[in-house]
Amino acid sequence: MKALCWQGVNELSVERVPDPEILNAQDAIVRVIATTTCGSDLHLLGGYIPAMRAGDVIGHEFLGEVVEVGSEVRRHKVGDRVVVCSVIGCGRCWQCQHDMWSLCENSNPKPGITDELWGGSTAGIFGYSHAMGGFRGSHAEYARVPFVDYGAFPVPDGVDDISAMFTSDSAPTGWMGADLGGVKPGDVVAVWGCGAVGQMAARAAMLLGAERVIAIDRFPERLAMTSRHVGAEVIDYTTTDVTAELRERTGGRGPDVCIEAVGMEAHSPGPEYRLEKAKQQLRIELDRPFAVREAIFACRKGGSVFILGVFAGAVDRFPLGAMMNKGLTVRGAQQHGHRYIPMLLDRVARGDLVTSHLATHEMSLDDAPLGYDLFKNKRDGCVRAVFRPGM
């Protein structure tokens, strides 16, 4: 089959790789109908995520059709159209039973890497390095889906492929930030980043009852999209002091909940950005935490900060004093998608959650390297490139 393979830093190619096979009685083989780029994939492309190997198939957000099932699969059959959660959960361990699916104790067959990095293993993730299990990703014609009874979800009739596909990762990630960030009716919420995850976090906050939602970015097309399709207020951080602007809009207090949806390659307009980028490229520090720092300083006293962006390791100048002395609650996680995907599909079917506008560019799998170039460099207004292997 054809698949998009990581070959090295900033190097991708479409290659022929062996077709996936059933390896476990709880597996299924899914024909990929649509799969999309994600900001966290750019961390792989840039070489910031450890344990990548040349030839690894990337991609983790997808929708497809079940074409083969293992002997112990009970909830799916051949022909089902399903959204597959980007995170792999066994459904039986203590973490999965407590709805913390991205902390699954059984789905990552290579726990030693993350044990060493973070002091504990995490769940497997499709196409996201050997630290996350070494599973082949979704930018391919077919994918093997382990524990398919728990990780794949039937798509309601009437919901189109693209709308459903974003409930694989972007929508549940954003919803988790608002939910576990503690958004409640009447809150003011600020979201750093107007990519797909940031937009979904902003929309989730609104649906959970936030009185005002303010989204922060620098790209005019993303700010316009967030204003038009999500209905949030927006701030271009290159034109103002974000912390001062947020305090002015909140009567001097600051947002109740701040959601960081940027991750380890955060940008800032000042000289600090060049210094942190140099330190990251030299591996003096692994992540650029500018957006996290700003969220902590901007948040009201006693408020909540949730970190949705992907981070891999240590950062410099983390504002621990501000976090402690302001009495903040700071949380973060890879997404617990199994908890949210059925509800999100229902919301998409009812029309109160719109995702299809995120797919600004659709193309064949053969054109995937071009799609990543558009996506990484924010060319032609690209918010997400979607690959259709059947084109």
Kinemage of the C-alpha trace (Angstrom):
@kinemage 1
@onewidth
@group {chain A} dominant
@subgroup {mainchain}
@vectorlist {calphas} color= white
{ca met a 1} P 0.000 0.000 0.000
{ca lys a 2} L 0.985 3.668 -0.293
{ca ala a 3} L 1.843 5.644 2.828
{ca leu a 4} L 3.438 8.943 3.818
{ca cys a 5} L 6.738 8.228 5.555
{ca trp a 6} L 8.998 10.347 7.732
{ca gln a 7} L 12.514 10.068 6.319
{ca gly a 8} L 14.333 12.595 8.471
{ca val a 9} L 14.042 16.166 9.692
{ca asn a 10} L 11.781 18.086 7.293
{ca glu a 11} L 11.794 15.177 4.849
{ca leu a 12} L 8.648 13.275 3.848
{ca ser a 13} L 7.951 10.926 0.964
{ca val a 14} L 5.148 8.700 -0.277
{ca glu a 15} L 6.371 5.125 -0.329
{ca arg a 16} L 5.127 1.574 -0.820
{ca val a 17} L 4.984 -0.259 2.513
{ca pro a 18} L 3.574 -3.689 3.443
{ca asp a 19} L -0.172 -3.908 3.947
{ca pro a 20} L -1.214 -4.092 7.624
{ca glu a 21} L -2.315 -7.428 9.036
{ca ile a 22} L -4.385 -8.591 11.983
{ca leu a 23} L -1.863 -9.217 14.781
{ca asn a 24} L -4.245 -9.574 17.696
{ca ala a 25} L -7.756 -10.983 17.981
{ca gln a 26} L -8.999 -7.516 19.027
{ca asp a 27} L -7.588 -5.762 15.932
{ca ala a 28} L -9.344 -4.486 12.852
{ca ile a 29} L -8.040 -3.300 9.499
{ca val a 30} L -9.538 0.008 8.397
{ca arg a 31} L -9.438 1.418 4.876
{ca val a 32} L -8.593 5.084 5.352
{ca ile a 33} L -11.168 7.376 3.763
{ca ala a 34} L -9.793 10.687 5.042
{ca thr a 35} L -6.875 11.712 7.255
{ca thr a 36} L -5.547 15.140 8.172
{ca thr a 37} L -2.410 16.950 9.222
{ca cys a 38} L -2.114 18.122 12.827
{ca gly a 39} L 0.101 20.694 14.496
{ca ser a 40} L 1.638 17.978 16.647
{ca asp a 41} L 2.789 16.241 13.432
{ca leu a 42} L 4.955 19.285 12.757
{ca his a 43} L 6.916 18.477 15.916
{ca leu a 44} L 7.736 15.114 14.321
{ca leu a 45} L 8.660 16.775 11.059
{ca gly a 46} L 11.001 19.182 12.850
{ca gly a 47} L 12.751 16.408 14.751
{ca tyr a 48} L 11.605 17.532 18.204
{ca ile a 49} L 9.886 14.274 19.179
{ca pro a 50} L 12.348 11.514 20.115
{ca ala a 51} L 12.432 7.953 18.780
{ca met a 52} L 11.471 8.533 15.157
{ca arg a 53} L 12.969 6.205 12.548
{ca ala a 54} L 13.313 6.671 8.809
{ca gly a 55} L 10.368 5.030 7.089
{ca asp a 56} L 7.885 5.549 9.937
{ca val a 57} L 4.334 6.165 8.683
{ca ile a 58} L 2.903 9.303 10.297
{ca gly a 59} L -0.633 10.639 10.825
{ca his a 60} L -3.119 10.071 13.646
{ca glu a 61} L -6.438 11.779 12.856
{ca phe a 62} L -8.654 9.734 10.541
{ca leu a 63} L -11.892 8.138 9.462
{ca gly a 64} L -12.322 4.948 7.488
{ca glu a 65} L -14.213 1.782 6.636
{ca val a 66} L -13.695 -1.508 8.475
{ca val a 67} L -12.524 -4.153 5.993
{ca glu a 68} L -11.356 -6.951 8.331
{ca val a 69} L -11.859 -7.804 12.006
{ca gly a 70} L -10.138 -10.097 14.489
{ca ser a 71} L -11.893 -13.071 16.027
{ca glu a 72} L -12.643 -11.287 19.331
{ca val a 73} L -14.070 -8.066 17.862
{ca arg a 74} L -17.694 -7.670 18.963
{ca arg a 75} L -18.784 -4.089 18.343
{ca his a 76} L -17.752 -3.643 14.705
{ca lys a 77} L -18.224 -5.465 11.439
{ca val a 78} L -16.903 -5.240 7.925
{ca gly a 79} L -18.414 -2.255 6.136
{ca asp a 80} L -18.798 0.007 9.187
{ca arg a 81} L -17.797 3.638 8.683
{ca val a 82} L -15.867 4.651 11.793
{ca val a 83} L -13.936 7.488 13.364
{ca val a 84} L -10.779 6.177 15.011
{ca cys a 85} L -9.440 7.899 18.114
{ca ser a 86} L -5.822 8.978 17.686
{ca val a 87} L -5.005 7.556 21.137
{ca ile a 88} L -5.068 3.768 21.609
{ca gly a 89} L -6.746 2.497 24.774
{ca cys a 90} L -7.223 -1.087 25.916
{ca gly a 91} L -10.498 -0.355 27.694
{ca arg a 92} L -9.668 -2.624 30.626
{ca cys a 93} L -6.815 -1.149 32.674
{ca trp a 94} L -7.310 1.142 35.675
{ca gln a 95} L -6.632 4.297 33.635
{ca cys a 96} L -9.088 3.418 30.867
{ca gln a 97} L -11.723 2.374 33.401
{ca his a 98} L -11.357 5.848 34.936
{ca asp a 99} L -11.741 7.581 31.541
{ca met a 100} L -8.076 8.612 31.345
{ca trp a 101} L -7.486 6.887 28.038
{ca ser a 102} L -4.250 8.609 27.027
{ca leu a 103} L -2.661 7.083 30.140
{ca cys a 104} L -3.588 3.510 29.163
{ca glu a 105} L -1.318 0.978 30.860
{ca asn a 106} L -1.448 -1.665 28.117
{ca ser a 107} L -1.492 -0.089 24.653
{ca asn a 108} L 2.116 1.150 24.432
{ca pro a 109} L 4.417 -1.823 23.771
{ca lys a 110} L 7.526 0.315 24.313
{ca pro a 111} L 6.969 1.936 27.728
{ca gly a 112} L 10.653 2.213 28.602
{ca ile a 113} L 11.161 5.340 26.496
{ca thr a 114} L 8.436 7.401 28.176
{ca asp a 115} L 9.254 5.932 31.598
{ca glu a 116} L 12.713 7.435 31.188
{ca leu a 117} L 11.471 10.731 29.723
{ca trp a 118} L 8.538 11.436 32.018
{ca gly a 119} L 8.607 8.994 34.892
{ca gly a 120} L 5.688 6.967 33.551
{ca ser a 121} L 4.417 5.377 30.369
{ca thr a 122} L 1.579 6.732 28.262
{ca ala a 123} L -0.852 5.172 25.810
{ca gly a 124} L 0.094 4.263 22.274
{ca ile a 125} L -0.675 6.848 19.597
{ca phe a 126} L -0.973 6.227 15.869
{ca gly a 127} L 1.990 7.459 13.857
{ca tyr a 128} L 3.651 9.287 16.726
{ca ser a 129} L 7.110 7.812 17.184
{ca his a 130} L 8.385 4.710 18.913
{ca ala a 131} L 8.086 6.516 22.243
{ca met a 132} L 4.323 6.222 21.727
{ca gly a 133} L 4.466 2.594 20.641
{ca gly a 134} L 5.786 2.697 17.092
{ca phe a 135} L 2.334 2.216 15.533
{ca arg a 136} L 1.960 2.977 11.843
{ca gly a 137} L 0.027 6.148 11.234
{ca ser a 138} L -3.087 7.039 9.292
{ca his a 139} L -1.507 8.768 6.270
{ca ala a 140} L -1.847 5.512 4.371
{ca glu a 141} L -4.367 3.496 2.415
{ca tyr a 142} L -5.019 1.134 5.342
{ca ala a 143} L -4.393 1.106 9.097
{ca arg a 144} L -4.361 -1.586 11.749
{ca val a 145} L -6.498 -0.497 14.707
{ca pro a 146} L -5.718 -2.299 18.001
{ca phe a 147} L -8.498 -2.633 20.611
{ca val a 148} L -10.937 -1.536 17.914
{ca asp a 149} L -14.024 -2.190 20.056
{ca tyr a 150} L -12.909 0.677 22.299
{ca gly a 151} L -11.124 3.016 19.909
{ca ala a 152} L -13.394 3.181 16.850
{ca phe a 153} L -16.821 4.825 16.792
{ca pro a 154} L -19.623 4.472 14.235
{ca val a 155} L -20.420 7.618 12.270
{ca pro a 156} L -24.117 8.599 12.303
{ca asp a 157} L -25.932 8.548 8.981
{ca gly a 158} L -26.053 12.014 7.492
{ca val a 159} L -22.708 13.154 8.937
{ca asp a 160} L -20.215 13.702 6.132
{ca asp a 161} L -16.724 12.220 6.179
{ca ile a 162} L -14.822 15.457 6.755
{ca ser a 163} L -17.028 16.663 9.603
{ca ala a 164} L -16.746 13.295 11.320
{ca met a 165} L -12.987 12.989 10.779
{ca phe a 166} L -12.220 15.950 13.040
{ca thr a 167} L -13.848 14.152 15.967
{ca ser a 168} L -10.888 11.746 15.844
{ca asp a 169} L -8.521 14.214 17.519
{ca ser a 170} L -9.052 17.980 17.057
{ca ala a 171} L -12.550 18.211 18.510
{ca pro a 172} L -12.024 15.906 21.518
{ca thr a 173} L -8.681 17.549 22.291
{ca gly a 174} L -10.274 20.980 22.295
{ca trp a 175} L -13.281 19.779 24.274
{ca met a 176} L -11.031 18.190 26.887
{ca gly a 177} L -9.244 21.504 27.415
{ca ala a 178} L -12.502 23.278 28.168
{ca asp a 179} L -13.952 20.402 30.194
{ca leu a 180} L -10.931 19.544 32.345
{ca gly a 181} L -9.995 23.211 32.481
{ca gly a 182} L -13.206 23.627 34.448
{ca val a 183} L -15.145 25.988 32.182
{ca lys a 184} L -18.527 26.761 33.693
{ca pro a 185} L -21.430 29.090 32.848
{ca gly a 186} L -20.498 32.752 33.066
{ca asp a 187} L -16.730 32.243 32.723
{ca val a 188} L -14.378 34.287 30.585
{ca val a 189} L -12.085 31.926 28.662
{ca ala a 190} L -8.928 32.739 26.711
{ca val a 191} L -7.497 30.325 24.150
{ca trp a 192} L -3.963 30.591 22.798
{ca gly a 193} L -3.895 29.371 19.176
{ca cys a 194} L -6.508 29.507 16.415
{ca gly a 195} L -5.604 26.282 14.657
{ca ala a 196} L -8.105 23.440 14.585
{ca val a 197} L -7.609 22.449 18.238
{ca gly a 198} L -7.770 26.037 19.466
{ca gln a 199} L -10.960 26.671 17.514
{ca met a 200} L -12.522 23.502 18.905
{ca ala a 201} L -11.494 24.499 22.447
{ca ala a 202} L -13.095 27.898 21.946
{ca arg a 203} L -16.314 26.368 20.623
{ca ala a 204} L -16.374 23.840 23.466
{ca ala a 205} L -16.046 26.651 26.010
{ca met a 206} L -19.011 28.401 24.437
{ca leu a 207} L -21.125 25.245 24.464
{ca leu a 208} L -20.215 24.702 28.122
{ca gly a 209} L -21.652 28.111 28.942
{ca ala a 210} L -18.740 30.544 28.904
{ca glu a 211} L -19.943 34.137 28.805
{ca arg a 212} L -17.009 35.302 26.685
{ca val a 213} L -14.334 33.438 24.744
{ca ile a 214} L -11.244 35.245 23.469
{ca ala a 215} L -8.871 33.513 21.021
{ca ile a 216} L -5.293 34.618 20.356
{ca asp a 217} L -3.203 34.132 17.193
{ca arg a 218} L -1.276 36.130 14.591
{ca phe a 219} L -2.488 34.786 11.242
{ca pro a 220} L -5.308 36.958 9.816
{ca glu a 221} L -7.066 34.050 8.085
{ca arg a 222} L -7.166 31.999 11.297
{ca leu a 223} L -8.399 34.920 13.349
{ca ala a 224} L -11.100 35.602 10.756
{ca met a 225} L -12.108 31.928 10.662
{ca thr a 226} L -12.372 31.775 14.449
{ca ser a 227} L -14.492 34.887 14.547
{ca arg a 228} L -16.740 33.765 11.678
{ca his a 229} L -17.202 30.045 12.361
{ca val a 230} L -16.725 29.832 16.129
{ca gly a 231} L -18.057 33.216 17.189
{ca ala a 232} L -15.211 34.016 19.580
{ca glu a 233} L -13.561 37.374 20.128
{ca val a 234} L -10.029 37.474 18.730
{ca ile a 235} L -6.695 39.131 19.498
{ca asp a 236} L -3.753 39.483 17.113
{ca tyr a 237} L -0.845 39.134 19.526
{ca thr a 238} L 1.554 40.969 17.202
{ca thr a 239} L -0.404 44.213 17.644
{ca thr a 240} L -0.902 44.400 21.413
{ca asp a 241} L 0.276 43.281 24.847
{ca val a 242} L -1.894 40.202 25.289
{ca thr a 243} L -1.827 40.131 29.091
{ca ala a 244} L -2.749 43.803 29.314
{ca glu a 245} L -5.438 43.386 26.650
{ca leu a 246} L -7.016 40.449 28.478
{ca arg a 247} L -7.051 42.333 31.757
{ca glu a 248} L -8.632 45.329 30.087
{ca arg a 249} L -11.366 43.099 28.622
{ca thr a 250} L -12.020 41.467 31.995
{ca gly a 251} L -12.191 44.489 34.278
{ca gly a 252} L -8.591 44.066 35.411
{ca arg a 253} L -9.049 40.530 36.731
{ca gly a 254} L -7.973 38.236 33.884
{ca pro a 255} L -9.695 35.205 32.302
{ca asp a 256} L -11.150 32.514 34.552
{ca val a 257} L -9.791 29.727 32.345
{ca cys a 258} L -6.777 29.914 30.014
{ca ile a 259} L -6.269 27.146 27.434
{ca glu a 260} L -2.906 26.763 25.697
{ca ala a 261} L -3.374 25.121 22.272
{ca val a 262} L 0.013 25.903 20.697
{ca gly a 263} L 2.647 23.507 22.014
{ca met a 264} L 6.397 23.203 21.936
{ca glu a 265} L 7.035 25.467 18.943
{ca ala a 266} L 5.271 28.575 20.235
{ca his a 267} L 6.024 31.876 18.515
{ca ser a 268} L 6.363 35.334 20.070
{ca pro a 269} L 7.000 38.715 18.444
{ca gly a 270} L 10.029 39.786 20.497
{ca pro a 271} L 13.723 38.850 20.684
{ca glu a 272} L 12.922 36.212 23.308
{ca tyr a 273} L 11.546 34.048 20.503
{ca arg a 274} L 14.861 33.944 18.647
{ca leu a 275} L 16.704 33.011 21.828
{ca glu a 276} L 14.300 30.195 22.707
{ca lys a 277} L 14.268 28.869 19.152
{ca ala a 278} L 18.064 28.737 19.151
{ca lys a 279} L 18.089 26.933 22.506
{ca gln a 280} L 15.565 24.410 21.205
{ca gln a 281} L 17.465 23.732 18.008
{ca leu a 282} L 20.660 23.261 20.022
{ca arg a 283} L 18.716 20.972 22.395
{ca ile a 284} L 19.601 23.191 25.350
{ca glu a 285} L 15.871 23.086 26.057
{ca leu a 286} L 13.363 20.822 24.318
{ca asp a 287} L 10.303 23.067 24.142
{ca arg a 288} L 9.411 26.737 23.640
{ca pro a 289} L 6.933 27.550 26.434
{ca phe a 290} L 6.148 31.176 25.613
{ca ala a 291} L 2.380 30.650 25.276
{ca val a 292} L 2.228 28.664 28.522
{ca arg a 293} L 4.073 31.413 30.394
{ca glu a 294} L 1.759 34.052 28.988
{ca ala a 295} L -1.329 32.026 29.909
{ca ile a 296} L -0.109 31.664 33.503
{ca phe a 297} L 0.622 35.383 33.843
{ca ala a 298} L -2.677 36.388 32.193
{ca cys a 299} L -4.945 34.040 34.155
{ca arg a 300} L -6.885 35.523 37.057
{ca lys a 301} L -5.876 34.667 40.603
{ca gly a 302} L -7.386 31.320 41.559
{ca gly a 303} L -8.084 30.507 37.913
{ca ser a 304} L -7.302 27.473 35.769
{ca val a 305} L -4.751 26.850 33.013
{ca phe a 306} L -5.005 23.819 30.757
{ca ile a 307} L -2.128 22.829 28.452
{ca leu a 308} L -3.366 21.165 25.250
{ca gly a 309} L -0.293 21.766 23.111
{ca val a 310} L 2.206 18.912 22.880
{ca phe a 311} L 5.404 19.211 24.926
{ca ala a 312} L 8.203 16.649 25.039
{ca gly a 313} L 10.578 17.576 27.817
{ca ala a 314} L 12.134 20.313 29.943
{ca val a 315} L 11.637 24.066 29.546
{ca asp a 316} L 13.465 27.093 30.896
{ca arg a 317} L 11.944 29.908 32.938
{ca phe a 318} L 8.725 28.137 33.849
{ca pro a 319} L 6.828 30.618 36.085
{ca leu a 320} L 6.418 28.342 39.078
{ca gly a 321} L 6.248 31.299 41.441
{ca ala a 322} L 3.345 32.856 39.544
{ca met a 323} L 1.505 29.534 39.435
{ca met a 324} L 1.899 28.952 43.174
{ca asn a 325} L 1.377 32.472 44.472
{ca lys a 326} L -1.647 33.145 42.249
{ca gly a 327} L -3.254 29.896 43.410
{ca leu a 328} L -3.659 28.531 39.894
{ca thr a 329} L -4.750 25.057 38.894
{ca val a 330} L -2.553 23.889 35.999
{ca arg a 331} L -3.370 20.678 34.130
{ca gly a 332} L -2.461 19.027 30.854
{ca ala a 333} L -2.877 15.746 28.983
{ca gln a 334} L -2.896 14.002 25.678
{ca gln a 335} L -6.536 13.745 24.726
{ca his a 336} L -8.895 11.257 26.383
{ca gly a 337} L -10.851 10.999 23.128
{ca his a 338} L -12.848 7.870 23.971
{ca arg a 339} L -14.577 9.905 26.678
{ca tyr a 340} L -15.829 12.531 24.231
{ca ile a 341} L -16.092 11.201 20.668
{ca pro a 342} L -19.634 9.693 20.813
{ca met a 343} L -20.999 12.930 22.305
{ca leu a 344} L -19.135 15.024 19.736
{ca leu a 345} L -20.483 12.969 16.829
{ca asp a 346} L -23.983 13.555 18.184
{ca arg a 347} L -23.306 17.292 18.387
{ca val a 348} L -22.003 17.327 14.817
{ca ala a 349} L -25.128 15.450 13.688
{ca arg a 350} L -27.347 18.022 15.468
{ca gly a 351} L -25.418 20.940 13.976
{ca asp a 352} L -24.242 22.610 17.168
{ca leu a 353} L -20.594 21.686 16.478
{ca val a 354} L -19.255 22.545 13.019
{ca thr a 355} L -15.868 21.168 11.981
{ca ser a 356} L -15.858 20.961 8.180
{ca his a 357} L -14.530 24.521 7.718
{ca leu a 358} L -11.196 23.381 9.184
{ca ala a 359} L -10.440 21.388 6.012
{ca thr a 360} L -9.089 24.205 3.867
{ca his a 361} L -7.206 21.918 1.458
{ca glu a 362} L -8.179 18.431 0.218
{ca met a 363} L -5.846 16.345 -1.913
{ca ser a 364} L -4.731 12.831 -2.725
{ca leu a 365} L -2.246 10.916 -0.615
{ca asp a 366} L 0.270 11.302 -3.452
{ca asp a 367} L 0.249 15.050 -2.776
{ca ala a 368} L 0.743 14.708 0.993
{ca pro a 369} L 4.287 16.212 1.016
{ca leu a 370} L 2.838 19.315 -0.647
{ca gly a 371} L 0.026 19.340 1.908
{ca tyr a 372} L 2.538 19.375 4.734
{ca asp a 373} L 4.485 22.175 3.095
{ca leu a 374} L 1.300 24.266 2.880
{ca phe a 375} L 0.358 23.387 6.448
{ca lys a 376} L 3.748 23.957 8.043
{ca asn a 377} L 4.443 27.244 6.308
{ca lys a 378} L 0.840 28.522 6.596
{ca arg a 379} L 0.736 29.086 2.850
{ca asp a 380} L -2.440 29.687 0.865
{ca gly a 381} L -4.432 30.104 4.089
{ca cys a 382} L -3.950 26.446 5.026
{ca val a 383} L -5.486 25.506 8.382
{ca arg a 384} L -5.642 21.764 7.733
{ca ala a 385} L -4.671 19.656 4.722
{ca val a 386} L -6.838 16.558 4.321
{ca phe a 387} L -5.607 13.529 2.402
{ca arg a 388} L -7.988 11.140 0.648
{ca pro a 389} L -6.112 7.935 -0.255
{ca gly a 390} L -8.903 6.935 -2.628
{ca met a 391} L -8.537 10.019 -4.842
